[in-house]
């Protein structure tokens, strides 16, 4: 079996806002599991949002706010999700009331768009325009 990235666990003030955002962007994703947990003395609810292969754990109980992605704080700046069509994601998120934060850079073999969800967590949606990994992963263009 090949190694792959399975999930990330992110504690948020309002996990339901991120769940709404992700399931609006990717309708085939759902809450595939959830439960209650004592997180070092604080009760939290966790949700696994994704599909059979990968997911993101969104956990309640987050205190404070996620910083502006343009600032120089240490931490995760965004999560990238490969999608079949960036244009379809934009259409679905526009319909759901979300605004584009910014578009990714020009590249002949991929395009991307960035959004902030209701927790100020940034997501990048990437569409690859080639099956050739050398072309898709060319960062010098």
N, C-alpha and C positions, 0 to 999 in steps of 0.2 A: 504494500500500500504506500502511496505517495503521501508525504507530509503536506498538510494544508492548514490554513487559518480557519478555525471553526467558529469562534465567537469572541466577543468582547463584553465585559461587564461594566456598565456605566450607571452610577448612582445619580439620580436626578431629583429635583424638587417636584416635578410633575411628569411621571412616566407616561401617563395617558396622552399628554400633548405630543410626545414623541411617537407613541404608538399610532395615533391618528395620522401624523405626518407620514410615517413610513408605510402604513397600509394604504394611504392615498396615493403615494408615489408608486408603490409596487403592490397591486391588488392581489397577486398570488401569495403574498406574505400574510401571515396571520399570527395570532398568539398561539404558539405550539405547546406552551406549558406555562404554568404560573404557580406561585405558592407564597406562603408566609414564612418569615425567617426572623430569628432574633439576631440582629447584626450588632454584635458586641454591646448588648444591653438596650438596643433600640429596635422595636418591631418595624419590619419593612415588608413590602410586597415586591416580588420579582416577577418579571415577565420575560419569556423567551419569544422574541419576535423574529420570524424568518420563515424558512422552508425546511425540508428534510435534511439539507446539506449544511446550511450555515444559519446563524442567527446572531442577534445582539441581545444581551440581557439588559433590560432596563429596570432599574431597581429604585423604589421610592426611598425617601429619607434623606435625600440630598439637601445639604444646607449651603446657602450662598448661591452665587450665580456663576455660570461658566463665563470666563473672560472673553473679551473681544478677540476674534481670531487674528486680527492684525497686530495685537499687542505682543509683548515679549515674555509672557508668563510660560512656565514649564507645564507641559501637559499635552494631551491630544488636541490637535488643531481641527482635524476633520476625519470623518470615516468615508472611504470610497467604496461605492457599490457599482458593479458592472451591470448594465441593463441592455436589453436588446435595442431600445430606441430612446435616446435622450429627448427627442421631440415629443414622444408619447408621455414621458414623465413630466415634461414641462406643461403639456396640455392638462394632464390629470391634476397636477399641483396648482395650476392656475384656477381650474374649476373649483378646487377645494379652498381657494382663498390665499394661497401662499405666493410670495413674490420671489423672483430670482434674486439672489445676492450678487452673483457675478458669473459670467461665462468663463470656461477654461480657455487656455491659450490656443491659438491656431495650430493645427497639426493635420497632415494629410491622412493619417491612419487612426485617429481617435478624436472624439469630441466629448466635452464634459460641461456640466453646469453645477453650480454650487447654490445650496439653500441653507437657511437657518431654520431650525424647527422651533417649537414653542418654548424650548429651554435654552435657546441660544447655542445649541449644538449644531455644528456645521456638517453637512453631508455633501459629498461630491458624487454625482451620477455620471458614469463613464460609459460611452458606447465605442466599441472598437470597430473600425472600418476595414480591418484586414485580419485574416487568420494567422498571418505570419508574425510570430513573436518578435523577430528582429525589427520589423517595421513598426509594430505597435509600441515597442519599448525603445525606440530611437529618441533620445532626449536632446540630441544636438540639432534637430531641425529647427 
